[in-house]
Amino acid sequence: MMLERGSIADRYAALRREIDGALRSLGRQPGEAELVAVTKFQSRQAVLEAIAAGVSAVGENYVQEAEQKLAGLPVRKHFIGHVQTNKARRIAELFDIVESVDRGEAARALDRAAAGLGRRLPVLLQVNVSPSERFGVAPQAFDTLLAEVRACGHLRIEGVMAIGPLSAQPGELRDAFQNARRCFERSGGRVLSLGMSGDWREALAAGSTELRLGTALFGPRPQKEARL
Ligand SMILES: *Cc1c(COP(=O)(O)O)cnc(C)c1O
């Protein structure tokens, strides 16, 4: 147990060092990329350890799982899962930012929920740049979605999120990230959320300002939702 505990802190410190080193060698400032710890299927205990290690933002894919696990934790909460319209209210209540707005219907449901809560909800638009990915707006439909989300008075567009192709050749990965980056540049936002455990270096090279790291921080994910 103590060993496990040490290892999240060790991995966090090592990752932060590697990320800052990579930023420097790209001519970017250390600290310029935020590390969001992806906690899906991890226990609340693991999340507590990550926070103790210095993590200040977490990403969750499932509303029900986040509801129990993240309750009361002093951490910025990012929703990175598929937005189901019937869960929009809970998402707007629980999360500080929604990274995965990929269609007008989801935006409007979140907009109504945020209006009901009397808040303006920060969002990223999720762009699909990978043939293996189910969700996200196609790059050629991005401008249409952007206009739809801009019409939502209770949402604030902060940028773009994308998931890279999973087993890509380097060139394929670069092209995918550049596609996402071009959408980001049109979004008017400051956040480009690109990069997971397997491709964060390429993501930083493409200008990512936020890395969503699960496995690299926590080790292999438990198969299903952890017991809390
Ligand atoms: C699971 C997940 C991640 C983290 O993946 P790792 O490869 O474990 O770092 C990042 N982003 C999204 C949207 C995810 O669903």
Ligand as a Chemical Component Dictionary entry (heavy atoms), coordinates in Angstrom:
data_LIG
# 
_chem_comp.id                   LIG 
_chem_comp.type                 NON-POLYMER 
_chem_comp.pdbx_formal_charge   0 
_chem_comp.three_letter_code    LIG 
# 
loop_
_chem_comp_atom.comp_id 
_chem_comp_atom.atom_id 
_chem_comp_atom.alt_atom_id 
_chem_comp_atom.type_symbol 
_chem_comp_atom.charge 
_chem_comp_atom.model_Cartn_x 
_chem_comp_atom.model_Cartn_y 
_chem_comp_atom.model_Cartn_z 
_chem_comp_atom.pdbx_ordinal 
LIG C1 C1 C 0 -9.210  7.650  -20.845 1  
LIG C2 C2 C 0 -8.997  8.963  -21.483 2  
LIG C3 C3 C 0 -7.764  9.627  -21.395 3  
LIG C4 C4 C 0 -6.540  9.050  -20.701 4  
LIG O1 O1 O 0 -6.000  7.987  -21.401 5  
LIG P1 P1 P 0 -4.562  7.388  -21.009 6  
LIG O2 O2 O 0 -4.097  6.752  -22.243 7  
LIG O3 O3 O 0 -4.789  6.427  -19.893 8  
LIG O4 O4 O 0 -3.695  8.521  -20.598 9  
LIG C5 C5 C 0 -7.660  10.880 -21.974 10 
LIG N1 N1 N 0 -8.692  11.456 -22.612 11 
LIG C6 C6 C 0 -9.900  10.862 -22.721 12 
LIG C7 C7 C 0 -10.996 11.545 -23.441 13 
LIG C8 C8 C 0 -10.071 9.588  -22.171 14 
LIG O5 O5 O 0 -11.270 8.992  -22.305 15 
# 
loop_
_chem_comp_bond.comp_id 
_chem_comp_bond.atom_id_1 
_chem_comp_bond.atom_id_2 
_chem_comp_bond.value_order 
_chem_comp_bond.pdbx_ordinal 
LIG C1 C2 SING 1  
LIG C2 C3 SING 2  
LIG C2 C8 DOUB 3  
LIG C3 C4 SING 4  
LIG C3 C5 DOUB 5  
LIG C4 O1 SING 6  
LIG O1 P1 SING 7  
LIG P1 O2 DOUB 8  
LIG P1 O3 SING 9  
LIG P1 O4 SING 10 
LIG C5 N1 SING 11 
LIG N1 C6 DOUB 12 
LIG C6 C7 SING 13 
LIG C6 C8 SING 14 
LIG C8 O5 SING 15 
# 
